[in-house]
């Protein structure tokens, strides 16, 4: 069974940082591109970042503007997203996903 389990969310002040993690199982993680997406309350799902299997290509949405860093550890089937300089109003549920499955998410809240 394919599983993606996110963790690391929390409550931060504007300008704060969080490191999100995603534990993957049930599929050949090291051969699959992985993504992070997010969904703010009442809004549509928004793509955040993507990393290819070898970590040689990392793409980010325009709103990231150098604040977030995606990474992966293929030896341990882990995906990460470092969030820096979080902004007021960036409250959202963050999800990791491959092309077929999305996890249940981890909540990020930024005090306004």
N, C-alpha and C positions, 0 to 999 in steps of 0.2 A: 504494500500500500504506500502510495506517495504521500509524504507528510512534510509540511513546512510549518515550523513553529517559531514565531517571532517573540522577542523579548527585549527589554532595555528601555521601554518607554517610561515616561514620567512627567512630572511637573517641573518646569524651569522658569526662570525669569528671562525677560528679553535679553538677548546677548548670550544666553547660556548655551550649554552643549549637552548632547546625549550621544551615546553609542548604541545603535540598534543592532541586534543579532538575529540571525535566522538559522535554525538548525534544520537541515534537510536529510531526508531518508527515503528509501524505497525507489530510487532511480539513480542512474549514473551521473551524479552531481558534477564530476570533473569534466564532463563532456557537454554540458548544457549551459547556455547563456542564462543569466539570472537578472531579475529586475526588482526594483522597489517602486511601489506606487503608493499614493496616499489619497485619503478621502476626508475632506473637511465636512463638518455637520451641514447637512442640507445641500451639499454640492456634489458634483460628479467626480468619479474616480480620476485622478491626475497622475500621469507618469512622472516619475522623479529621476530614475537613473537606471542604467543597464551596464552589465559587465560581461565580456565574452569569457569562454571557458578558461583561457590562459591568462586572463587579466591584462591582456595587451591593449584592449580597447575598452574605454570607459566613457560613456556618454551621460550627459546631464541635461535636464530641462533648463530652459533659460532662466527661470526664477531662482535657480540654485546659486548662480553667480559666484562660484568658488567657495561656497560655504559648506557644502556636503562632500564627502568622499566615500565612494563605494569600494569595497574590497572583498576578497574571498580567500578561504583556506580550503583548498581542495582535499588536502590530507585528512581534514576533519569534517568535511561536508558542511562548512559554515559560510554564511554570507553576512556581510556587515554594512552598516551605513553610519558614518560619523556625521553628526549634525552639529555644526558650529554656528554661532551668531544667529540663533533662532529669533524670529521676529514675532512681535505681538500679533495675534490673529492667525498664527500658523498652527493652531490646534487642529489635529487630524489623526485619523487612524492610519498607521503605516503598515503596509503589507509587502511581503516578499512573494515573488511568483516566478515560475518558469512558464513555458508556453501553454501549459495545460492546467496547472494547479496554482491556487493562491492560498496562503495561510490565513489564519483567523485575525491576525493583526496585533499591533501593540499601540497603545494610545500615547500620543505626545500632546501635552498641553503647555502653552506658553502664556504666562500671566500677562494680562494687559494693564 
